[in-house]
C-alpha cells in the first residue's frame, strides 16, 4: 500500500514537471545590437613618432573582418598592403605593415564597416586608427560631394583623392602614381570627408576604378576639380564622374563567318574608313555595328583566298592587318521586326536584317489598314544598325497588314527576302498619357530634353533651340525621369569630358522627382532648371 502511494505521488510530481516545462522556453535574452568597443591599441591611437611594423587592436569581444579588401581605406595608400591577422574570430587584430612608411606623414586606417562582432555581425562603423611618423598629427580636412555627370544614380565605391602639387607633379601623375590622400564613398555615401591632411596645394580627383588608385581611361570613370585647391579650405567641392572617350584604336579582326569579319575597337568608330584587299585588288565591303558591343562587322564579297588585308583609317590613326580566311559557314538572310502585335503610337515599324541591305523596291511592299485601304509609306535604311524603317502615319485603334513580297529587299550578297507578313495594331489615344514640360530659367540654348525609364534608358527626346514648352504626346503610362542637357557644341547629343584637356562634361540638370504619366491624362510640368 505504501509502495503504491509512493508511485502515485511520484507520478503526480512528474506530470507537474512536464506541465511546467511546457509553459515556456529559454530564449537566451535580448538580441545583441551593441557594436564592439576598442579597449586598447598598441601603439595607442593617434600616436606620433611611429617607426614600428606592427599594430595591435584589442576589443571587448570577439570580432571578425568582413570585406576588408573593399572597406578598409588606407591613406596615404601603401604600395604593399598590410596583413591583418587572424582571419578567424579574435579579440585582438594585428596589423603587420609590409611597406616602408614615409617620413613626417600622418597615416589613417579607416575600416569602414569591416569590423563586426562575431555573434550578431554588429559593425564597428567607420573605425579609424591614426598614427604619424612625425612629431604631430595632421588635422586638416576637406568635404567632397560625388555625383554622376549624366546618370541620376551615382556609382558606389568611388575613391576621392588628393595629389600633392609639387615640383614632381604634372598631368600624367594620376596615371602613374597613387595619391597622397584617399578616402572612399564605400557602398552608400555620396558626401565624404578627407581627413588628417596637411596644409598645401593639391589636385582633387575622384575615380571609379579597379582598386589600384591610378587612372586608366579605358576602364575608369573620373571626376576632377579644374583648378588646384589649397588646404585649409572650407568649400564643399562637387565632383562629377564621367567616362572619357579614348582615342580610336582597332583590334585585329577575326573571321566570324564565310564572308564576315569581326573587329573590336577602343574609342568611337564614327567616321572610320575600312578597306579590304586581296593582294592589290580592292574587295567591295560594308561596315556595320555589332549589337551591344564595341565591335564592327566587316562584310566582304565572297572570294577564294587564304588571307585578306584590312586597312583601318580614322583621323590620325592608321593600321593594316592581315587576316587568315578559312572555309566557314555563310551568313543567311533573315529579318526580325522590332515590334510585333502592338505598335506604340510614338514609334515606327522597322525590321532588322541579318545581312546589310543594298536595294529596296517599294512596289513589292504593301501596307493596308483594317478597311483594306492602302496606306502610303516611305522606306528608310540605317546601315550601321542594319535596320529598315517603314514610315507611315500611325492612327489610333487601327490594324495594319504589312507584306513584303520576294525581291522587296536585297542584301549585300544579292540574296532577296522571301514573302514576309506582319500584322500589327495600335491602341487608342486614351491608353496613353501626354506630358507638357514648361522650362523655366534656361540659361542658354540649344537644349536636349529627355525622358528616361527607371533603368536610365531614354524613352523620349526633344531638341529645342528656343522653345520653352516641350510636348511629349502618346507616352506609355509609367514613371519617367526628366532631364535637360545644355548642348553647348550643338551636335544634338551629350558630350563627355577629358582630364588632359581640362574639359568638363556638358551640363545635365535633373527634375528632382519622378513624373507619373497615366493613361488618358494630360500632365503639365514646370521644370525650373536654375540650380
Secondary structure, 3 states (H helix, E strand, C coil): CHHHHHHHHHHHHHHHHHHHHHCCCCCCCCCCCCCCCEEEEECCCCECCCCCCEEEEEEEEEEEECCHHHHCEEECCCCCCCEEECCCCEEEEEEECCCCCCCCCEEEEECCCCEEECCCCCECCCCEEEEECCCCCCCEEEEEEEEECCCCCCCCCCEEEEEECCCCCCCCHHHHCCCCEEEECCCCCCEEEEEEECCEEEEEEEEECCCCCCCCCCCCEEEECCCCEEECCCCEEEEEEECCCCCCEECCCEEEECCEEEEEEECCCCCCEEEEEECCEEECEEEEECCCCCEEEEEECCCCCCEEEEEEEECCEEEEEEEECCCCCCCCCCEEECCCEECCCCCCEEEEECCCEEEECHHHEEEECCCCCECCCEEEEECCCCEEEEECCCCCCCEEEEEECCCCEEECCCCECCCEEEEEECCCHHHCEEEEEEEECCCCCCEEEEEECCCCCEEEEEEECCCCEEEEEEECCEEEEEEEEECCCCCCCCCCCECCCCECCCCEEECCCCEEECCCCEEEEEEECCC
